[in-house]
Structure formats: C-alpha cells, structure tokens
Amino acid sequence: MTITKPPLLGIIDYGMGNLHSVTKSLQRLGGHCQHLCTGADLRRWEDSGGVALVLPGVGAFDPAMTQLADRDLIQPIGRWVYQDRPLLGICLGLQLLFSGSAEGRLAGLNLVPGTVEPLKPTADEPVPHMGWQPLVSTDNCPLFPPDENQWVYFVHSYGAVPEEAAMVAAHVMVGRQPVTAAIVHGALVATQFHPEKSGSCGQRILARWLEHLPC
C-alpha cells in the first residue's frame, strides 16, 4: 500500500527514539521523512511545508521530558497539536503526551488529559508487558477497524489512563486488565504498541494514518 503524494513528515529526534525503524517504515509507504532535533528545526520544517509530526520513544519518562526541554521542543510540539495538526505518538511517545507519569516526577506535555500508571504484574502476565497481542478496537476509528485481526508488538511497563474514555480507540488485555493500546484525539493519534515492529499489520496501520493526512 502506498500513497500518491509524499507528505513531508517530521520525526522528532530527542535521542530516545527508535528512529531508524520508524523512518524506514514510513519511507516504504512513500513518506518523505526529516529528523527534527531542536525547536528551530521543527519551525523550519513547518515553514517548508511539513504535514505531520511523529513522536517516537523508547526509555524512561523523566529523561525523555528533560531531552525535549533541553532541545526547545516542548512549546513547538504543543503549538502544533493545539492547532489540531496531525501528530503520531509511538510507545513512550504516547505516554509523553499525557499530564504526567507515575514513572517520574516531571510534568508531561499535557496535550492529553490523564496520567500514565504502572501495569500490575500477575502470575500469568509479568511486567514488562512484552510480545505480540491482538488489538481490541473500542470504536469506529478507521485506523483500527474492528473487523480486522490486528496483532501488534508491545514492550512497556506503564499504561496510559486518559481522563476521557472516548479517546481510547483500542485496548489490549494484560491479564484480565484492559490497557490503552491506542488513542485518537482530534488530529492526534498515538499507539502504545510499535507499528514499525508489527509486520504487515503495523504497515497497514501506518498506511491508513498516512492516507488520512491532509494533502
């Protein structure tokens, strides 16, 4: 699946994301990717016709927020989202969008009301939650069609808890506990799983996201 007009995508590089896999996945689908390391990079990218941001992430909450602050990326990301322009968060990138996390002490980007809480280990489901599991779509979001068997890859120890349950587009069962797997809030989309590591299913999800971007 490919797109007809390559969008200019900004991949936010704050030193804690799996940028290579994310970039390659989007490039295979026809996206034109540019890495943005500072707020000035983001503003120049936006002025040159940037269409959508991608906020990946691997690691811990507080170091990630510190890196975003040190690189002057917090305000430009917030301004972009408040303008209801497309952003895709992935894994830690989803968690950073929230008001805060029990993992750390720093405030998050506060673009999605809610918090990030530790997963509760059980005899059958240790923490971190790691491996392939099926998505359970909770609404009619076209990115996660409920009639499609969607197995995706997770690696995380914390789960997002939005204040508005309607934001949850899909969840995953961790033991008997439903955990947020994807949220949609206006033009903001974020996944707790890694679409770039989820094989053909992940590629279909990314392709649908690209297809819904403005021309």
Summary of the structure (lengths in Angstrom):
residues: 215
radius of gyration: 16.0
end to end distance: 17.2
largest distance: 52.0
contacts: 718
relative contact order: 0.17
helix: 28%
strand: 33%
